[in-house]
Amino acid sequence: MSFVESEERQALRAAAFELASKYGHEYTLKQARSGGKTDEMWAEAGKLGYLGVAVPEEYGGGGGGIGDLAAVLEEFCAAGVPQLLMVVSPAICATVIARYGTEEQKQRWLPRFATGELKMAFAITEPDAGSNSHRITTTARRDGSDWVLNGQKVFISGVDEAEAVLVVGRTEDARTGKLQPALFVVPTDTPGFVARKIEMDIISPDWQFEIFLDDVRLPSDALIGESTETALLQLFAGLNPERIMGASFSVGIGRLALKAAVDYAGTRKVWDVPIGAHQAIQHPLAQAKVEIELAKLMTQKAAYLYDSGDDMGAGEAANMAKYAAAEAAVHAVDAAVHTHGGNGLTAEYGLASLITATRVGRIAPVSREMILNFVAQHSLGLPKSY
């Protein structure tokens, strides 16, 4: 592993940033405030291959890794056009199918992931389970050759834009009678599938939903893979990239806020010189820069470990990266808003919308407290605390 990215990765970053800069943060805010989507940006990114950089070449993708996809997302966010569904659709869903799907499933789904034509949501969180995936109650039972799903999911991103949802449920093991996890692809037009929008105080073109599964009947090939035996591995295959992408999302948003603050501090004059000449302004911005760069390095390490096949090492690094990046983004946005003073809370400058956006990074896809629990137990060897 090099601490300097390859020329190819740097070129990918530059091209992704250039594309997103054509749209910019004002475009995102305009779409969000009007109830619109950033479909034009997504479509162009897909056409140019940015959404499929991690899809295997034999299925129409770029053949790269999560590190490449994370770099693209970071640059999109830094240019002001975050694409939340990149965390879900190509990172989680496409990765799980590429690693554990049947050949028919790969042929059916992966080429459209590669072009961005397909958007697939991911559903694991439940109202009474939260971060405790062992308490998932969404169940699947066999009925002849079909599967029948019943359950409820909450805080599921982008269901209104998705053709299908990758649902994490549980099945009964015929040998032991115990419930074990299983992943199913559920088309959103399947009878018994109902999605209800959750109203959020977040300015974003991406919406959150509750999902209700009422005797949703699926064909046998809706189950990812040949059996439920690999379901736990499938979850790890999807959740580590989710954390890596979440970290990249936060790093990009932090960069966006920091650039706005530096530009403002370099031109805003109150006492004859730019306010950026004063240490009270400089130091918080310098600290934000340090934190963002450190978080970025850990994110790159996590992606490297994951793409190298070290799932255990990637799990620790991905959790640390997600934690560090979320904290860095929150601090950067706070410093940027404070640098702007009253202007930091106006719609004109668009920074206030980032306050709630970065707060999400501390909560989802896993809270900062659960990450600290993980590090305490698995990295430090302390007793389990929950």
Summary of the structure (lengths in Angstrom):
residues: 386
radius of gyration: 21.1
end to end distance: 35.3
largest distance: 79.5
contacts: 1369
relative contact order: 0.11
helix: 56%
strand: 15%
